[in-house]
Amino acid sequence: MDLDLRKISEPIKDELDEFKKAFRLAMKSKVALIDLISKYILSQKGKKIRPILVLLSAKLCGEINERTYIGATLVEMLHTATLIHDDVVDDAKTRRGLASINAVWKNKIAVLMGDYLLSRGLLHALENNEYNFLQITSRAVKRMSEGELLQIQKNRKLAVDEETYFRIISDKTASLITACCEIGAASATDNKSNVALLSEFGESAGIAFQLRDDLLDYVGKKKIMGKSAGSDLKEKKFTLPLIHALNNSSKRESKEIVNLVKNGSYSKSKNIVFDFIKEHNGIEYTEQKTAEFCETAKSKIINFKPSETKETLVNFVDFIGERVN
């Protein structure tokens, strides 16, 4: 199936353009340096997955309205802030093919810019009395932080089991996608059951998204964002392909691989670990789990009446399962 985000966003093309205007306006500041960095951020061609999900979730449950744009702006500001902070933590030099904020303006300004965007997003919701949106996003930020810290804690010990891995990706990645779908639905309907279904749709889609991302790290080519295959291994991150392979090998072999990841040089250990994962079905198992979460996501919206929006959300889930970058 030939899927890309341009086709998926086509049914909401006008609304997405409207969102971009609202987002640009909400970022404005009286401080010239903030406006300069904001223009630089806006010049980057991000996928806009999160605002797309806010808009589609709203349209599935009702009509896209002013509240929807407020919600979409809030989550995109939050997402952008986390990316800027992540680049500082990771000492990343590029983002989407361009120099990162910290590479151009140094860490202090990058951290403060991330703080500005986070607070600006929260204020944007407060100024419009969207307290429910604040509750949803605050929950997401808490989960994202917990997921990141749990991953750091477990990776330091090189002791990540499958249950912990799913908890980490649910909190780290799925939480914000869940928030997007929940906010979008809540902006268009008071039907709590439908809002809950969209929240559950986002959770499963978000987990599938991260599973696919972790799979591509072992089978994909260099990504658009500049992350090359094997970077998780280089950073000693234990993701599902490796975790499953370790669980399906002998104790001796498993111990050897863990020691290799822990102590071996990346260039020497990379091919050995890749072959080990393939031999013990780490790739196939991760593909299977991705497909399962994609099907679970689709099941959450199966009872909504047929529409172009519903079909588009199903296509979005298919895109998650098949994307190559």
Phi and psi in degrees as a GROMACS rama.xvg file:
@    title "Ramachandran Plot"
@    xaxis  label "Phi"
@    yaxis  label "Psi"
@TYPE xy
-88.4685  97.1478  ASP-2
-118.897  138.817  LEU-3
-148.874  165.615  ASP-4
-67.013  -26.0268  LEU-5
-63.5312  -42.3377  ARG-6
-67.4162  -40.0723  LYS-7
-65.8467  -35.6941  ILE-8
-86.1275  -4.61436  SER-9
-56.4785  -43.5953  GLU-10
-64.8648  -16.6484  PRO-11
-121.243  28.3819  ILE-12
-56.2304  -47.9597  LYS-13
-65.527  -41.7606  ASP-14
-66.8902  -34.5637  GLU-15
-67.3933  -38.5679  LEU-16
-62.6761  -39.531  ASP-17
-64.9011  -40.3167  GLU-18
-60.6473  -45.1209  PHE-19
-59.1592  -38.3083  LYS-20
-64.6145  -45.5013  LYS-21
-64.0296  -39.2929  ALA-22
-65.4559  -44.4427  PHE-23
-61.9985  -42.231  ARG-24
-65.9282  -41.1436  LEU-25
-68.2974  -23.5255  ALA-26
-82.457  -11.0515  MET-27
-61.1326  145.186  LYS-28
-142.716  161.691  SER-29
-84.4315  -5.97099  LYS-30
-93.0065  119.626  VAL-31
-59.1352  -38.688  ALA-32
-64.0495  -39.8105  LEU-33
-63.2047  -43.7187  ILE-34
-63.054  -37.5534  ASP-35
-64.1334  -46.7567  LEU-36
-67.9053  -37.4679  ILE-37
-60.2256  -43.2738  SER-38
-61.9411  -38.0664  LYS-39
-65.2291  -42.1944  TYR-40
-63.1308  -44.5924  ILE-41
-66.8448  -22.3481  LEU-42
-77.1769  -14.8536  SER-43
-80.729  135.221  GLN-44
-90.8164  79.8758  LYS-45
-77.5312  165.575  GLY-46
-72.9353  -23.2339  LYS-47
59.933  33.1475  LYS-48
-59.4649  -42.3204  ILE-49
-69.1635  -48.1979  ARG-50
-63.8779  -33.5937  PRO-51
-59.0124  -43.086  ILE-52
-67.6258  -37.2414  LEU-53
-60.1569  -47.9727  VAL-54
-65.7132  -44.9451  LEU-55
-66.6529  -39.2874  LEU-56
-64.4597  -39.6019  SER-57
-64.0957  -44.584  ALA-58
-67.5344  -32.6097  LYS-59
-66.8267  -35.1359  LEU-60
-94.7149  -9.97979  CYS-61
174.844  -123.724  GLY-62
-124.633  142.207  GLU-63
-67.7562  131.483  ILE-64
-142.085  -172.575  ASN-65
-59.2117  -37.757  GLU-66
-62.2394  -36.3062  ARG-67
-62.3417  -43.1241  THR-68
-66.8554  -35.3109  TYR-69
-63.3726  -45.8086  ILE-70
-63.4381  -43.4322  GLY-71
-64.0681  -39.789  ALA-72
-65.397  -42.6291  THR-73
-58.9623  -50.3109  LEU-74
-70.2348  -33.1631  VAL-75
-71.2512  -35.0062  GLU-76
-65.6124  -42.8558  MET-77
-62.1223  -45.7549  LEU-78
-61.9133  -44.6086  HIS-79
-63.0627  -41.195  THR-80
-60.7036  -42.8108  ALA-81
-67.361  -36.2039  THR-82
-63.9946  -43.0152  LEU-83
-62.7572  -45.3728  ILE-84
-65.4163  -38.6417  HIS-85
-61.04  -41.4522  ASP-86
-63.9223  -34.1536  ASP-87
-68.1251  -48.2926  VAL-88
-59.663  -43.0865  VAL-89
-84.8383  -4.49197  ASP-90
54.3206  40.1135  ASP-91
-74.5275  138.801  ALA-92
-97.4018  -17.9471  LYS-93
-132.46  157.855  THR-94
-148.823  118.758  ARG-95
54.7167  40.161  ARG-96
82.9721  -4.85504  GLY-97
-114.658  161.802  LEU-98
-60.3687  137.388  ALA-99
-70.3071  164.667  SER-100
-58.9516  -42.9553  ILE-101
-68.9524  -27.9544  ASN-102
-71.5209  -35.0448  ALA-103
-84.9347  -46.6831  VAL-104
-111.317  2.86036  TRP-105
77.5084  165.629  LYS-106
-62.3805  -43.3449  ASN-107
-59.4109  -47.0735  LYS-108
-67.0964  -37.8358  ILE-109
-62.7462  -45.1773  ALA-110
-61.8388  -44.5917  VAL-111
-65.6738  -36.088  LEU-112
-66.3458  -40.1898  MET-113
-61.9416  -42.5985  GLY-114
-61.4062  -42.0999  ASP-115
-59.8046  -47.8067  TYR-116
-64.4422  -39.9309  LEU-117
-62.3963  -49.0763  LEU-118
-67.8558  -35.4182  SER-119
-65.4292  -39.7447  ARG-120
-64.0803  -43.7993  GLY-121
-64.647  -42.1939  LEU-122
-64.5579  -36.5093  LEU-123
-59.0842  -40.8339  HIS-124
-69.7761  -42.1336  ALA-125
-63.6096  -42.0831  LEU-126
-61.3554  -23.878  GLU-127
-108.091  15.8542  ASN-128
57.4655  32.5656  ASN-129
-95.2334  69.9712  GLU-130
-69.3016  -31.8396  TYR-131
-64.0024  -39.6014  ASN-132
-62.4731  -38.4473  PHE-133
-63.7465  -41.193  LEU-134
-63.2493  -43.773  GLN-135
-63.71  -46.5628  ILE-136
-71.6758  -35.1012  THR-137
-62.7833  -39.178  SER-138
-62.6368  -41.0245  ARG-139
-65.4238  -44.2614  ALA-140
-62.2924  -41.3125  VAL-141
-60.0785  -46.1738  LYS-142
-66.1937  -40.9441  ARG-143
-60.6267  -43.6807  MET-144
-65.6157  -43.8993  SER-145
-62.492  -41.7814  GLU-146
-62.5254  -43.9187  GLY-147
-62.6587  -46.5929  GLU-148
-68.0307  -36.787  LEU-149
-64.7417  -40.5411  LEU-150
-62.7567  -43.9471  GLN-151
-61.0588  -45.4139  ILE-152
-59.9508  -47.4099  GLN-153
-72.5373  -39.1617  LYS-154
-67.7183  -29.8456  ASN-155
-61.701  -35.4677  ARG-156
-91.3688  -4.90044  LYS-157
51.2861  47.0743  LEU-158
-136.714  67.2542  ALA-159
-106.053  115.701  VAL-160
-92.5736  171.789  ASP-161
-62.605  -41.5376  GLU-162
-61.5952  -44.1302  GLU-163
-66.2435  -39.8246  THR-164
-57.1815  -46.9524  TYR-165
-67.0176  -33.7896  PHE-166
-64.4748  -41.3302  ARG-167
-63.3482  -49.2899  ILE-168
-72.732  -28.6099  ILE-169
-63.0212  -45.2798  SER-170
-76.0334  -44.0448  ASP-171
-68.6562  -45.312  LYS-172
-110.957  -49.5586  THR-173
-67.6064  -28.1694  ALA-174
-58.497  -42.0674  SER-175
-74.8063  -36.4376  LEU-176
-66.6016  -37.4698  ILE-177
-58.8122  -46.2753  THR-178
-61.1853  -39.8084  ALA-179
-59.6669  -48.4335  CYS-180
-68.9628  -38.7773  CYS-181
-66.6624  -44.1936  GLU-182
-64.8079  -43.9542  ILE-183
-57.8975  -48.1136  GLY-184
-63.5516  -44.8736  ALA-185
-64.8245  -25.3147  ALA-186
-74.0934  -16.871  SER-187
-117.866  -11.7054  ALA-188
-150.896  154.576  THR-189
-99.696  1.99817  ASP-190
-72.5569  102.414  ASN-191
-63.3714  -32.4224  LYS-192
-64.0776  -43.9691  SER-193
-68.2617  -37.6258  ASN-194
-62.8035  -42.0846  VAL-195
-64.1665  -39.8577  ALA-196
-63.2847  -41.01  LEU-197
-68.867  -34.6209  LEU-198
-62.826  -43.7738  SER-199
-68.2128  -35.8916  GLU-200
-58.9497  -46.7653  PHE-201
-63.3654  -39.2006  GLY-202
-61.6876  -49.3495  GLU-203
-68.1877  -41.0532  SER-204
-63.811  -39.0182  ALA-205
-66.2973  -39.8653  GLY-206
-65.5827  -43.1788  ILE-207
-61.0501  -38.7735  ALA-208
-59.4357  -46.3305  PHE-209
-71.8608  -36.0967  GLN-210
-58.9099  -45.5633  LEU-211
-63.7236  -39.7635  ARG-212
-60.9943  -44.7321  ASP-213
-69.1713  -32.7679  ASP-214
-67.3573  -44.3561  LEU-215
-62.4403  -23.4786  LEU-216
-66.5482  -21.6741  ASP-217
-103.247  -24.7088  TYR-218
-120.162  -11.2535  VAL-219
-87.03  165.039  GLY-220
-86.6367  179.402  LYS-221
-56.5849  133.508  LYS-222
-85.411  163.933  LYS-223
-57.7974  -38.3072  ILE-224
-79.3176  5.62936  MET-225
89.6597  8.09111  GLY-226
-90.9752  118.774  LYS-227
-90.1172  160.111  SER-228
-57.4222  137.502  ALA-229
91.4319  2.47904  GLY-230
-68.0949  -31.1061  SER-231
-63.6334  -42.3272  ASP-232
-63.8692  -41.4024  LEU-233
-59.5998  -36.3884  LYS-234
-88.6996  6.52518  GLU-235
60.58  36.8325  LYS-236
-91.3052  128.294  LYS-237
-93.1593  109.392  PHE-238
-111.866  174.91  THR-239
-56.7083  -41.9782  LEU-240
-54.8265  -42.3399  PRO-241
-75.3925  -41.9294  LEU-242
-59.3351  -46.3556  ILE-243
-64.0919  -42.4416  HIS-244
-61.5104  -42.1157  ALA-245
-63.4219  -37.634  LEU-246
-70.8706  -19.5332  ASN-247
-112.186  25.3999  ASN-248
-126.194  170.114  SER-249
-68.4181  157.656  SER-250
-58.3923  -39.6021  LYS-251
-64.2346  -48.5407  ARG-252
-65.2763  -41.0564  GLU-253
-60.0278  -44.4056  SER-254
-63.7128  -40.1015  LYS-255
-61.7344  -42.7555  GLU-256
-67.6283  -43.7332  ILE-257
-59.8376  -43.8299  VAL-258
-63.9692  -36.1124  ASN-259
-65.9048  -43.8712  LEU-260
-64.3835  -40.0182  VAL-261
-72.4542  -43.6928  LYS-262
-114.689  -22.343  ASN-263
-75.5547  156.503  GLY-264
-73.4802  142.99  SER-265
-58.1703  -44.0529  TYR-266
-61.6863  -34.5032  SER-267
-82.1469  -35.3872  LYS-268
-86.729  -21.6292  SER-269
-52.5049  -57.0782  LYS-270
-66.0364  -34.6268  ASN-271
-63.8318  -46.0914  ILE-272
-67.5809  -41.4631  VAL-273
-58.3786  -45.8478  PHE-274
-64.7982  -39.2977  ASP-275
-60.7196  -43.9739  PHE-276
-63.9712  -43.5308  ILE-277
-64.0849  -44.0694  LYS-278
-62.1014  -34.5831  GLU-279
-104.001  26.0047  HIS-280
62.3343  27.3889  ASN-281
-64.9454  -35.5668  GLY-282
-69.4275  -51.4328  ILE-283
-61.3802  -39.7921  GLU-284
-64.6273  -42.1495  TYR-285
-66.4546  -38.6053  THR-286
-61.1364  -42.8648  GLU-287
-62.2097  -45.8756  GLN-288
-65.2093  -38.1438  LYS-289
-60.3833  -46.6318  THR-290
-61.7593  -39.0292  ALA-291
-62.6172  -45.5255  GLU-292
-69.8239  -31.3681  PHE-293
-63.5568  -43.8344  CYS-294
-66.4048  -38.339  GLU-295
-62.6286  -42.7759  THR-296
-59.0503  -47.6476  ALA-297
-60.5212  -37.4067  LYS-298
-63.9696  -25.333  SER-299
-70.4095  -22.8905  LYS-300
-114.295  10.891  ILE-301
-63.2342  -30.806  ILE-302
-90.2207  0.132185  ASN-303
-72.3522  147.773  PHE-304
-62.6289  148.348  LYS-305
-57.9509  135.389  PRO-306
-162.665  166.365  SER-307
-62.5228  -36.3134  GLU-308
-65.8058  -43.5281  THR-309
-61.515  -44.4599  LYS-310
-61.4234  -38.4661  GLU-311
-65.7461  -40.5263  THR-312
-66.4244  -36.6547  LEU-313
-63.8493  -43.0008  VAL-314
-63.0855  -35.8181  ASN-315
-62.1064  -42.0604  PHE-316
-64.3228  -40.6222  VAL-317
-62.1868  -39.419  ASP-318
-59.3213  -43.2895  PHE-319
-57.3457  -46.7182  ILE-320
-71.1458  -19.381  GLY-321
-117.262  -4.44217  GLU-322
-61.2714  150.316  ARG-323
-114.047  2.40985  VAL-324
